[in-house]
Amino acid sequence: MDSLDDLFARLRGASTPTEIEALQEGIWQIWLTTDHPLLDKHLEAGMRALAAEEYTVAINEFTELTTASPEYAEGWNKRATAYFLRGEYKASITDIREALRLEPRHFGALSGWATILRTIGDNRSALYVLRRLEKLCPAWPGLQNQLRSLQDLLDD
C-alpha cells in the first residue's frame, strides 16, 4: 500500500480526472482509518448521521471522536463538514483550521474552507486557500476555472 507521502507526490503530478480521483480515493482510505474500534464506531455513526442529514447527531459523534483522539485530523474535518451543513460557518472554520494544522495537505478541508469563504464573500481569502489546493494538485478538476473566476472578481 502506498504511503500518504507517495500518494500526495503522485497527486501533484496527476493530470487526468480519473487519475486524480483514484489518488484521492487512496488518500481518503488512509484518512478514514482510525485503527481503533471505538474511534471507528464514532466515525461510522457520525458519517451515517451526516448522510441522513442529522447534523446534531453527527456533530456529537465527531465531538466524541475529536475528544478521544485530538490528533486525528479527519475527526476535525468531518465535524467541520457537519457544522458547515448546519450553516455554522465560524465553528466549521475553527475545525477546518485544526484539521489543517494536523494535516496541512487535507484537500477536503481546503476545498470546504474555500467554499465557506466564497459563501461569505471573502474572495481574497478564498483565492489564497485555493492556491494552497493548487500546490497539492494543479490539475484538480475545476480548480483553474475557480482561480480565474476569483481573480477576475478581485481585478474588477
Protein Blocks (a to p, Z undefined) as FASTA:
>chain_A
ZZfklmmmmmmmpcbfklmmmmmmmmmmmmmpnopaklmmmmmmmmmmmmnopaklmmmm
mmmmmmmmmmlmklmmmmmmmmmmnopaklmmmmmmmmmmmmmmlmklmmmmmmmmmmno
paklmmmmmmmmmmmommlghklmmmmmmmmmmmZZ
